[in-house]
Amino acid sequence: MKSSPPLIRIDKERFQIHVDGREINLSTIQFDIFVMICEADGKVVSRDQMITKVWRCNPKLKIQHRTIDQHISRIRKTVGKKLPVIRTVRDRGYSLIRH
């Protein structure tokens, strides 16, 4: 039996994210990453795309891909292990889990 996808509600003006009715508190960068992945609607978002949009810089400068991985890890811990919402696409990036 498949579980239904989590209900994700994002309010950018209030800087709030609710997953299945539970408010999720994220840092500004984590919020921006999570919103970017959600807005991609299941498409893969590369680390370079995140660096360019979230940090507003050239992906070849300063920010390492491992930094993105750490933020994704923290987002997953905050959202909860029982509610997987982000999947890793090896050597490509991350996407929203679509059920």
N, C-alpha and C positions, 0 to 999 in steps of 0.2 A: 504494500500500500504506500503510495507516494504521499509525502506531506505537502501541504500547500505552501507556496512561497511566502516569505515574511512580508508583511505590509510595511513599507518604508514611506515615511512622510517627512519631507524636507521643507523647512521654512527658512529661506536664506535671509530674510529681513530680520528675523529674531535669532538667527544663528542657532537653530534647533533642528535636531534629527530625532524622530521617533521610529523605533522598530518594534512592530507588534504592540504598539501602545506604550512602550517603555522609552523614556527619554534617554538618549545616548549623549554623554558629554565627551567631546573631542577637542583637541587643540585646534587652533586656526588652520594649520597646515593639514592635519588629519581630516578636518571638516571639508576643506577644499578638495582633497584627494577623494574622499568618500562621495562627495557630490559629483565630481567628475566621472567617477566609475558608474554611479547610478544614472547620470544623464546620458551615458553612452549606450544605455538600454541593451546590455548583453554583449555589445561589441568589445573587443579587446582594446584596452588603453595601454599604450607602451609607457615605459619609464621615461623615455625622452619627452613624450607628450606631456606627462605630468610635470616634469622639470620645467618645460617651457611655459606651461600655463600657471602652475601653482607658484613657482619661484620667479616666474617672468624673466627667464634668462635663457641664454643659449645652452642647449643640453650638453655641450662639450665643456662647459665651464663648471668649476667648483663642486656642484652637487653630484655625488656618486650614486650609482644605481642601488647600492646597499642601503643608502639613506632611505630610499623609497621603500625597500623591503622592510626596514625597521618600522616605518610608519604604518605599513599594511599590517604588520604583526601586532602593533599596539591597537589598531582599529579592530582587528579580529578579537583580541582579548577583551576590549571594552564592549563590543557587541555581544560576545559570548560564544563559547564553543558549541553550544547546542543550537545555535542559530547561524549556520554558515551562510554568508551572503556574498563573499568575494572568493573567486577562484583564481588560482595562479595558472597562467598559460606559459609554460616553460619557454624561455628565450624570447618571449613576446611581450608579456606584461600581465595585466589583471583584467578581470571582467566580473560583472554581476552574475551571480548564479541565477539561472532561469529554470524554473521547474516546469 
